[in-house]
Amino acid sequence: MKKARQLDPHCEAILREYQDNLPRFREVEQEVKERLRQTLADAGLLVAAIESRVKGYDSLAGKLELKGHKYSSLADLTDILGLRVITFYIDDVDKVASAVERLFDIDWENSVDKRKIHEIDSFGYLSLHYICKVPDFPYRFEIQMRTLLQHAWANMDHDTGYKSGVEIPRRYMRNMSRLAGMLELVDDEFSKIRIELTDYRRRVQALVRSGNLDEVPIDGDTFRSYLELEPFSQLNKRIAAMNQAEIQEVSLMPYLAIFKAIGLKTLGDISNLIRDYSEGAYQIACYQIGLTDLDIISSSIGPQDLCIAYILKIGGGKAGIKYMFDQLNGESESNETIAEMLMEQSKDLPFMNK
Amino acid sequence: MEVKINNQDGNATAQLIGRLDTPASQEISGDFETLAQYAAGTIILDCTQLEYISSSGLRLFLSLRKAAAAKGGKVIVKSINKDIRSVFMMTGFLNLFEIQD
C-alpha cells in the first residue's frame, strides 16, 4: 500500500528509476546472496544467517521525503539492496569481510568499520558495513557483517527508539554502555573458547597420531579423532571375511557412551580392549553368523562384539549386556531377550573358558 | 511376501507380511521404491507379521535408511520378532534403526 506523500519532482524521478529497476535489483539480490553463500560454504565458514532485502517502495519514499535533496539519482543510494551476514564468532566477521572483498568491488570511501569509530562516550556494539559493486549493474549495495550478539544489540538498540550515540537520556547512557561492553566481552570470550578448543583438538590429534593414546582422555573430540585411524577395521574385516560379507560403514560415535560406561578412561584403554578382546569378539561373531548366509554387516559389529566380549568376561552378565543395548537402542524388554541369548551362547565360547 | 502401504501427510506405514528372503526382496523392491518417496518424513516398517529376513531384506531396509538420512526423515522398525532382532544384532544393524516394540 503506497502512502500519499508530498514528494518533489526530483524525488518522484528517483522513485520511478527505482521501480523501473526493481526486477533487476531482485535478480542481483539472489545472485549476490548465492555467490556469498557458496563462497562461505567452500571456505568451511559456518555462519548463523545470510539475510537480504530490497528496500520497499514506502521505505524509500519515506527516506526521500526526509532527505531526498541529498541524492542526485538512485545511484547515490547505497542501501536499496542490502545483505547481512551474521556470524557466530567475532573473528569470523573479518573472515567474511575478506571473502566479500574477494567477491565484489568495494567502495572503500563509503564503507565503514563501525566497530572502530566509537567515541569514548558513545555506546553501541556495531558492525562492519561494506558498500559493494558488481559489474554490469550500475547500483551499489550494502553488505553488513556482524556477530549474533552485535545483531542482538542492533535489534534491541533499534527498539529503544534511539539511534546509537545520540539523544539518549544521560541516565540510561551508562546502562546501555555497560550492556554493550558486556556483549563485546562475551563475543571475545566465545572466540577465546573456540581458539582454545581448536588448540586442544590439534594437540589431541598429534597425540593420537603419535600413538600416545594412554595420555588422551576419552571425549567426543578425542574419540572422533581416534575413529579416523579406523581402529576397528581389522576386526571388522576379519568378521566379514567369514561370509565374504560387505561392510556398511556407519557412525561409531554411539559407542563413546558405551566405552565410558564400561569404565574406559583413555584412548589407550580402547586400544587395549581391542588388543585383549578381539579374539573373543571374533568368536562371538563366528558363533552367530558363521553358519548363516548373512553377507552384510555394519561397521559397528566390531565395537559391539568387543563390548559384549568384555562385559561377559568381567562377569557383567545379563544386566550388563542389557544395559549396553539399552544405551545403544533405547530401553526395551527385548534387549533382555538378546542378553539372555548371549549369556547362553557364551557358555560355548572358548575365550570364556580360558 | 506382501507389503501393504498406507500414507498420510508425507509419512508412510508399511506392513510387511511373510518371509523376506532373496526372491521376496526382488519381488517387493518396487514397494520400497514407493516407500522411499516418503524419505523426508517418517516411515514405519511394521514387522508384526514378518517371519524372516535375509541379507537382501537387510539391504532393502538399509537403502530406505540411507534415503531417509539424506532427506532428513527417519525409519522406524516396529515389532520385530525375536529371530529378526537377533539377525539385526548379529550383523550390527540393531542400532542403525529406531526399533519399537
Interface residues (C-beta under 8 A of the other chain):
Chain A: A245 Q248 V250 P254 A285 Q288 I289 T292 D293 L294 D295 I296 I297 S298 S299 S300 I301 G302 Q304 F325 L328 N329 G330 S332 E333 S334 T337 I338 M341
Chain B: S54 S55 L58 R59 L62 K82 R85 S86 V87 M89 M90 T91 G92 F93 L94 N95 L96 E98 I99 D101
